Amino acid sequence: MSAVAMGLPATTVRHRAVLHAVPTDPSTSYPQVARSQGTCPKGPRRSAFRLTQRGRLVRTLLVFGAVSLVMSLALARVFGPGAPVADHATTVRPGQTLTEIARVELPELPSTDAIARLRELNGLSGTAIVAGQSLLIPAG
């Protein structure tokens, strides 16, 4: 029966009847079922945290920056500095040490760096060299 037929003004009717599903499983409550079906009087549950347009932009830029950082580190590891390139070769004279050869052949580098580059390029495990041995000298 309508509100007008009952003699009430139409403005006093505020709610209309809504049928809700009643859960048959005792482990679920009525609001859970009603919200999942979208029939709850309060409407679907919404997150308490909402981002503004600026917040979404900042979040997107942060995610993009993090992904870019990870990718650049991965690429640097894959395509990192390769083996040193040999510029020329020299033959070890009697009495020469690896330190002397490093000072003469690579004067622009500190001794420790020059020795490390000579060892890496020539596959030496230590600083021991012998007269007559040929050593590759790395480029600049």
PyMOL commands that place a pseudoatom at each C-alpha (Angstrom):
pseudoatom trace, name=CA, resn=MET, resi=1, chain=A, elem=C, hetatm=0, pos=[0.000, 0.000, 0.000]
pseudoatom trace, name=CA, resn=SER, resi=2, chain=A, elem=C, hetatm=0, pos=[1.356, 3.413, -0.873]
pseudoatom trace, name=CA, resn=ALA, resi=3, chain=A, elem=C, hetatm=0, pos=[1.844, 6.268, 1.552]
pseudoatom trace, name=CA, resn=VAL, resi=4, chain=A, elem=C, hetatm=0, pos=[-0.745, 8.390, -0.286]
pseudoatom trace, name=CA, resn=ALA, resi=5, chain=A, elem=C, hetatm=0, pos=[-3.362, 5.594, -0.053]
pseudoatom trace, name=CA, resn=MET, resi=6, chain=A, elem=C, hetatm=0, pos=[-2.772, 5.412, 3.696]
pseudoatom trace, name=CA, resn=GLY, resi=7, chain=A, elem=C, hetatm=0, pos=[-3.365, 9.132, 4.005]
pseudoatom trace, name=CA, resn=LEU, resi=8, chain=A, elem=C, hetatm=0, pos=[0.214, 10.054, 4.782]
pseudoatom trace, name=CA, resn=PRO, resi=9, chain=A, elem=C, hetatm=0, pos=[2.106, 12.747, 2.910]
pseudoatom trace, name=CA, resn=ALA, resi=10, chain=A, elem=C, hetatm=0, pos=[4.558, 11.321, 0.396]
pseudoatom trace, name=CA, resn=THR, resi=11, chain=A, elem=C, hetatm=0, pos=[7.524, 13.092, 1.999]
pseudoatom trace, name=CA, resn=THR, resi=12, chain=A, elem=C, hetatm=0, pos=[7.345, 11.003, 5.161]
pseudoatom trace, name=CA, resn=VAL, resi=13, chain=A, elem=C, hetatm=0, pos=[8.300, 7.812, 3.345]
pseudoatom trace, name=CA, resn=ARG, resi=14, chain=A, elem=C, hetatm=0, pos=[12.090, 7.652, 3.481]
pseudoatom trace, name=CA, resn=HIS, resi=15, chain=A, elem=C, hetatm=0, pos=[13.088, 4.022, 3.110]
pseudoatom trace, name=CA, resn=ARG, resi=16, chain=A, elem=C, hetatm=0, pos=[11.977, 1.325, 0.800]
pseudoatom trace, name=CA, resn=ALA, resi=17, chain=A, elem=C, hetatm=0, pos=[12.073, -2.339, 1.586]
pseudoatom trace, name=CA, resn=VAL, resi=18, chain=A, elem=C, hetatm=0, pos=[15.219, -4.196, 0.477]
pseudoatom trace, name=CA, resn=LEU, resi=19, chain=A, elem=C, hetatm=0, pos=[15.496, -7.948, 0.629]
pseudoatom trace, name=CA, resn=HIS, resi=20, chain=A, elem=C, hetatm=0, pos=[18.830, -9.200, 1.919]
pseudoatom trace, name=CA, resn=ALA, resi=21, chain=A, elem=C, hetatm=0, pos=[20.352, -12.619, 1.584]
pseudoatom trace, name=CA, resn=VAL, resi=22, chain=A, elem=C, hetatm=0, pos=[20.650, -14.458, 4.873]
pseudoatom trace, name=CA, resn=PRO, resi=23, chain=A, elem=C, hetatm=0, pos=[23.825, -16.487, 5.242]
pseudoatom trace, name=CA, resn=THR, resi=24, chain=A, elem=C, hetatm=0, pos=[23.361, -20.209, 5.636]
pseudoatom trace, name=CA, resn=ASP, resi=25, chain=A, elem=C, hetatm=0, pos=[26.935, -20.746, 6.811]
pseudoatom trace, name=CA, resn=PRO, resi=26, chain=A, elem=C, hetatm=0, pos=[27.181, -19.836, 10.518]
pseudoatom trace, name=CA, resn=SER, resi=27, chain=A, elem=C, hetatm=0, pos=[30.823, -18.730, 10.110]
pseudoatom trace, name=CA, resn=THR, resi=28, chain=A, elem=C, hetatm=0, pos=[29.838, -15.765, 7.922]
pseudoatom trace, name=CA, resn=SER, resi=29, chain=A, elem=C, hetatm=0, pos=[27.981, -12.808, 9.309]
pseudoatom trace, name=CA, resn=TYR, resi=30, chain=A, elem=C, hetatm=0, pos=[25.124, -10.909, 7.724]
pseudoatom trace, name=CA, resn=PRO, resi=31, chain=A, elem=C, hetatm=0, pos=[27.124, -7.728, 6.884]
pseudoatom trace, name=CA, resn=GLN, resi=32, chain=A, elem=C, hetatm=0, pos=[29.812, -9.768, 5.092]
pseudoatom trace, name=CA, resn=VAL, resi=33, chain=A, elem=C, hetatm=0, pos=[27.251, -11.418, 2.811]
pseudoatom trace, name=CA, resn=ALA, resi=34, chain=A, elem=C, hetatm=0, pos=[25.310, -8.213, 2.241]
pseudoatom trace, name=CA, resn=ARG, resi=35, chain=A, elem=C, hetatm=0, pos=[28.442, -6.212, 1.417]
pseudoatom trace, name=CA, resn=SER, resi=36, chain=A, elem=C, hetatm=0, pos=[29.724, -8.879, -0.963]
pseudoatom trace, name=CA, resn=GLN, resi=37, chain=A, elem=C, hetatm=0, pos=[26.406, -8.754, -2.813]
pseudoatom trace, name=CA, resn=GLY, resi=38, chain=A, elem=C, hetatm=0, pos=[26.291, -4.964, -2.726]
pseudoatom trace, name=CA, resn=THR, resi=39, chain=A, elem=C, hetatm=0, pos=[22.952, -4.929, -0.867]
pseudoatom trace, name=CA, resn=CYS, resi=40, chain=A, elem=C, hetatm=0, pos=[24.158, -3.702, 2.517]
pseudoatom trace, name=CA, resn=PRO, resi=41, chain=A, elem=C, hetatm=0, pos=[22.449, -0.455, 3.564]
pseudoatom trace, name=CA, resn=LYS, resi=42, chain=A, elem=C, hetatm=0, pos=[25.865, 1.136, 4.117]
pseudoatom trace, name=CA, resn=GLY, resi=43, chain=A, elem=C, hetatm=0, pos=[26.995, 0.182, 0.621]
pseudoatom trace, name=CA, resn=PRO, resi=44, chain=A, elem=C, hetatm=0, pos=[30.161, -1.624, -0.376]
pseudoatom trace, name=CA, resn=ARG, resi=45, chain=A, elem=C, hetatm=0, pos=[33.015, -1.299, 2.102]
pseudoatom trace, name=CA, resn=ARG, resi=46, chain=A, elem=C, hetatm=0, pos=[35.563, 1.306, 1.047]
pseudoatom trace, name=CA, resn=SER, resi=47, chain=A, elem=C, hetatm=0, pos=[39.142, 1.734, 2.071]
pseudoatom trace, name=CA, resn=ALA, resi=48, chain=A, elem=C, hetatm=0, pos=[39.744, 4.328, 4.774]
pseudoatom trace, name=CA, resn=PHE, resi=49, chain=A, elem=C, hetatm=0, pos=[42.834, 5.560, 2.900]
pseudoatom trace, name=CA, resn=ARG, resi=50, chain=A, elem=C, hetatm=0, pos=[42.293, 7.533, -0.307]
pseudoatom trace, name=CA, resn=LEU, resi=51, chain=A, elem=C, hetatm=0, pos=[44.970, 9.162, -2.456]
pseudoatom trace, name=CA, resn=THR, resi=52, chain=A, elem=C, hetatm=0, pos=[44.582, 12.512, -4.139]
pseudoatom trace, name=CA, resn=GLN, resi=53, chain=A, elem=C, hetatm=0, pos=[45.684, 13.033, -7.713]
pseudoatom trace, name=CA, resn=ARG, resi=54, chain=A, elem=C, hetatm=0, pos=[49.015, 14.409, -6.463]
pseudoatom trace, name=CA, resn=GLY, resi=55, chain=A, elem=C, hetatm=0, pos=[49.438, 11.405, -4.169]
pseudoatom trace, name=CA, resn=ARG, resi=56, chain=A, elem=C, hetatm=0, pos=[48.832, 8.990, -7.039]
pseudoatom trace, name=CA, resn=LEU, resi=57, chain=A, elem=C, hetatm=0, pos=[51.396, 10.893, -9.143]
pseudoatom trace, name=CA, resn=VAL, resi=58, chain=A, elem=C, hetatm=0, pos=[53.993, 10.720, -6.357]
pseudoatom trace, name=CA, resn=ARG, resi=59, chain=A, elem=C, hetatm=0, pos=[53.302, 7.003, -5.839]
pseudoatom trace, name=CA, resn=THR, resi=60, chain=A, elem=C, hetatm=0, pos=[53.697, 6.361, -9.576]
pseudoatom trace, name=CA, resn=LEU, resi=61, chain=A, elem=C, hetatm=0, pos=[56.951, 8.311, -9.743]
pseudoatom trace, name=CA, resn=LEU, resi=62, chain=A, elem=C, hetatm=0, pos=[58.363, 6.472, -6.728]
pseudoatom trace, name=CA, resn=VAL, resi=63, chain=A, elem=C, hetatm=0, pos=[57.534, 3.092, -8.218]
pseudoatom trace, name=CA, resn=PHE, resi=64, chain=A, elem=C, hetatm=0, pos=[59.002, 4.126, -11.575]
pseudoatom trace, name=CA, resn=GLY, resi=65, chain=A, elem=C, hetatm=0, pos=[62.165, 5.393, -9.863]
pseudoatom trace, name=CA, resn=ALA, resi=66, chain=A, elem=C, hetatm=0, pos=[62.581, 2.178, -7.877]
pseudoatom trace, name=CA, resn=VAL, resi=67, chain=A, elem=C, hetatm=0, pos=[62.132, 0.018, -10.979]
pseudoatom trace, name=CA, resn=SER, resi=68, chain=A, elem=C, hetatm=0, pos=[64.594, 2.191, -12.914]
pseudoatom trace, name=CA, resn=LEU, resi=69, chain=A, elem=C, hetatm=0, pos=[67.171, 1.905, -10.140]
pseudoatom trace, name=CA, resn=VAL, resi=70, chain=A, elem=C, hetatm=0, pos=[66.886, -1.871, -10.005]
pseudoatom trace, name=CA, resn=MET, resi=71, chain=A, elem=C, hetatm=0, pos=[67.154, -2.158, -13.788]
pseudoatom trace, name=CA, resn=SER, resi=72, chain=A, elem=C, hetatm=0, pos=[70.202, 0.136, -13.998]
pseudoatom trace, name=CA, resn=LEU, resi=73, chain=A, elem=C, hetatm=0, pos=[71.969, -1.825, -11.257]
pseudoatom trace, name=CA, resn=ALA, resi=74, chain=A, elem=C, hetatm=0, pos=[71.194, -5.089, -13.031]
pseudoatom trace, name=CA, resn=LEU, resi=75, chain=A, elem=C, hetatm=0, pos=[72.446, -3.743, -16.364]
pseudoatom trace, name=CA, resn=ALA, resi=76, chain=A, elem=C, hetatm=0, pos=[75.592, -2.348, -14.749]
pseudoatom trace, name=CA, resn=ARG, resi=77, chain=A, elem=C, hetatm=0, pos=[76.327, -5.750, -13.298]
pseudoatom trace, name=CA, resn=VAL, resi=78, chain=A, elem=C, hetatm=0, pos=[75.776, -7.527, -16.633]
pseudoatom trace, name=CA, resn=PHE, resi=79, chain=A, elem=C, hetatm=0, pos=[77.543, -4.976, -18.832]
pseudoatom trace, name=CA, resn=GLY, resi=80, chain=A, elem=C, hetatm=0, pos=[80.006, -3.753, -16.183]
pseudoatom trace, name=CA, resn=PRO, resi=81, chain=A, elem=C, hetatm=0, pos=[83.647, -3.053, -16.760]
pseudoatom trace, name=CA, resn=GLY, resi=82, chain=A, elem=C, hetatm=0, pos=[85.134, -5.792, -18.838]
pseudoatom trace, name=CA, resn=ALA, resi=83, chain=A, elem=C, hetatm=0, pos=[88.640, -7.152, -18.833]
pseudoatom trace, name=CA, resn=PRO, resi=84, chain=A, elem=C, hetatm=0, pos=[91.351, -4.562, -19.380]
pseudoatom trace, name=CA, resn=VAL, resi=85, chain=A, elem=C, hetatm=0, pos=[92.536, -4.161, -22.948]
pseudoatom trace, name=CA, resn=ALA, resi=86, chain=A, elem=C, hetatm=0, pos=[96.221, -4.696, -23.713]
pseudoatom trace, name=CA, resn=ASP, resi=87, chain=A, elem=C, hetatm=0, pos=[98.051, -1.748, -25.234]
pseudoatom trace, name=CA, resn=HIS, resi=88, chain=A, elem=C, hetatm=0, pos=[101.406, -3.469, -25.817]
pseudoatom trace, name=CA, resn=ALA, resi=89, chain=A, elem=C, hetatm=0, pos=[103.662, -6.162, -24.368]
pseudoatom trace, name=CA, resn=THR, resi=90, chain=A, elem=C, hetatm=0, pos=[107.016, -6.025, -22.598]
pseudoatom trace, name=CA, resn=THR, resi=91, chain=A, elem=C, hetatm=0, pos=[109.582, -8.651, -21.714]
pseudoatom trace, name=CA, resn=VAL, resi=92, chain=A, elem=C, hetatm=0, pos=[110.802, -8.933, -18.136]
pseudoatom trace, name=CA, resn=ARG, resi=93, chain=A, elem=C, hetatm=0, pos=[114.562, -8.316, -17.787]
pseudoatom trace, name=CA, resn=PRO, resi=94, chain=A, elem=C, hetatm=0, pos=[116.689, -10.002, -15.127]
pseudoatom trace, name=CA, resn=GLY, resi=95, chain=A, elem=C, hetatm=0, pos=[116.217, -8.374, -11.702]
pseudoatom trace, name=CA, resn=GLN, resi=96, chain=A, elem=C, hetatm=0, pos=[113.028, -6.483, -12.631]
pseudoatom trace, name=CA, resn=THR, resi=97, chain=A, elem=C, hetatm=0, pos=[110.032, -6.592, -10.311]
pseudoatom trace, name=CA, resn=LEU, resi=98, chain=A, elem=C, hetatm=0, pos=[106.366, -6.150, -11.068]
pseudoatom trace, name=CA, resn=THR, resi=99, chain=A, elem=C, hetatm=0, pos=[106.425, -2.887, -9.099]
pseudoatom trace, name=CA, resn=GLU, resi=100, chain=A, elem=C, hetatm=0, pos=[109.220, -1.461, -11.288]
pseudoatom trace, name=CA, resn=ILE, resi=101, chain=A, elem=C, hetatm=0, pos=[107.410, -2.453, -14.472]
pseudoatom trace, name=CA, resn=ALA, resi=102, chain=A, elem=C, hetatm=0, pos=[104.184, -0.894, -13.144]
pseudoatom trace, name=CA, resn=ARG, resi=103, chain=A, elem=C, hetatm=0, pos=[106.007, 2.396, -12.321]
pseudoatom trace, name=CA, resn=VAL, resi=104, chain=A, elem=C, hetatm=0, pos=[107.670, 2.581, -15.751]
pseudoatom trace, name=CA, resn=GLU, resi=105, chain=A, elem=C, hetatm=0, pos=[104.777, 1.417, -17.931]
pseudoatom trace, name=CA, resn=LEU, resi=106, chain=A, elem=C, hetatm=0, pos=[101.836, 2.992, -16.027]
pseudoatom trace, name=CA, resn=PRO, resi=107, chain=A, elem=C, hetatm=0, pos=[103.203, 6.184, -14.400]
pseudoatom trace, name=CA, resn=GLU, resi=108, chain=A, elem=C, hetatm=0, pos=[99.780, 7.878, -14.297]
pseudoatom trace, name=CA, resn=LEU, resi=109, chain=A, elem=C, hetatm=0, pos=[98.380, 5.264, -11.868]
pseudoatom trace, name=CA, resn=PRO, resi=110, chain=A, elem=C, hetatm=0, pos=[99.274, 4.668, -8.224]
pseudoatom trace, name=CA, resn=SER, resi=111, chain=A, elem=C, hetatm=0, pos=[101.557, 1.626, -7.775]
pseudoatom trace, name=CA, resn=THR, resi=112, chain=A, elem=C, hetatm=0, pos=[98.901, -0.571, -6.176]
pseudoatom trace, name=CA, resn=ASP, resi=113, chain=A, elem=C, hetatm=0, pos=[96.369, 0.108, -8.949]
pseudoatom trace, name=CA, resn=ALA, resi=114, chain=A, elem=C, hetatm=0, pos=[98.948, -0.403, -11.696]
pseudoatom trace, name=CA, resn=ILE, resi=115, chain=A, elem=C, hetatm=0, pos=[100.101, -3.707, -10.167]
pseudoatom trace, name=CA, resn=ALA, resi=116, chain=A, elem=C, hetatm=0, pos=[96.490, -4.877, -9.806]
pseudoatom trace, name=CA, resn=ARG, resi=117, chain=A, elem=C, hetatm=0, pos=[95.771, -4.094, -13.472]
pseudoatom trace, name=CA, resn=LEU, resi=118, chain=A, elem=C, hetatm=0, pos=[98.949, -5.898, -14.613]
pseudoatom trace, name=CA, resn=ARG, resi=119, chain=A, elem=C, hetatm=0, pos=[98.060, -8.951, -12.512]
pseudoatom trace, name=CA, resn=GLU, resi=120, chain=A, elem=C, hetatm=0, pos=[94.481, -9.027, -13.810]
pseudoatom trace, name=CA, resn=LEU, resi=121, chain=A, elem=C, hetatm=0, pos=[95.434, -8.668, -17.483]
pseudoatom trace, name=CA, resn=ASN, resi=122, chain=A, elem=C, hetatm=0, pos=[98.198, -11.275, -17.307]
pseudoatom trace, name=CA, resn=GLY, resi=123, chain=A, elem=C, hetatm=0, pos=[96.346, -13.725, -15.035]
pseudoatom trace, name=CA, resn=LEU, resi=124, chain=A, elem=C, hetatm=0, pos=[98.958, -13.598, -12.276]
pseudoatom trace, name=CA, resn=SER, resi=125, chain=A, elem=C, hetatm=0, pos=[98.015, -14.881, -8.824]
pseudoatom trace, name=CA, resn=GLY, resi=126, chain=A, elem=C, hetatm=0, pos=[100.887, -13.061, -7.109]
pseudoatom trace, name=CA, resn=THR, resi=127, chain=A, elem=C, hetatm=0, pos=[103.668, -10.621, -7.872]
pseudoatom trace, name=CA, resn=ALA, resi=128, chain=A, elem=C, hetatm=0, pos=[106.282, -13.243, -8.801]
pseudoatom trace, name=CA, resn=ILE, resi=129, chain=A, elem=C, hetatm=0, pos=[107.635, -12.888, -12.344]
pseudoatom trace, name=CA, resn=VAL, resi=130, chain=A, elem=C, hetatm=0, pos=[110.679, -14.388, -14.069]
pseudoatom trace, name=CA, resn=ALA, resi=131, chain=A, elem=C, hetatm=0, pos=[113.216, -12.965, -16.494]
pseudoatom trace, name=CA, resn=GLY, resi=132, chain=A, elem=C, hetatm=0, pos=[112.195, -13.492, -20.134]
pseudoatom trace, name=CA, resn=GLN, resi=133, chain=A, elem=C, hetatm=0, pos=[108.479, -13.594, -19.286]
pseudoatom trace, name=CA, resn=SER, resi=134, chain=A, elem=C, hetatm=0, pos=[106.276, -11.529, -21.600]
pseudoatom trace, name=CA, resn=LEU, resi=135, chain=A, elem=C, hetatm=0, pos=[103.752, -9.252, -19.859]
pseudoatom trace, name=CA, resn=LEU, resi=136, chain=A, elem=C, hetatm=0, pos=[100.825, -7.473, -21.481]
pseudoatom trace, name=CA, resn=ILE, resi=137, chain=A, elem=C, hetatm=0, pos=[100.564, -3.807, -20.506]
pseudoatom trace, name=CA, resn=PRO, resi=138, chain=A, elem=C, hetatm=0, pos=[97.004, -2.450, -20.155]
pseudoatom trace, name=CA, resn=ALA, resi=139, chain=A, elem=C, hetatm=0, pos=[95.920, 0.635, -22.078]
pseudoatom trace, name=CA, resn=GLY, resi=140, chain=A, elem=C, hetatm=0, pos=[95.953, 3.969, -20.164]
for i in range(1, 140): cmd.bond("trace and resi %d" % i, "trace and resi %d" % (i + 1))
show_as sticks, trace
zoom trace
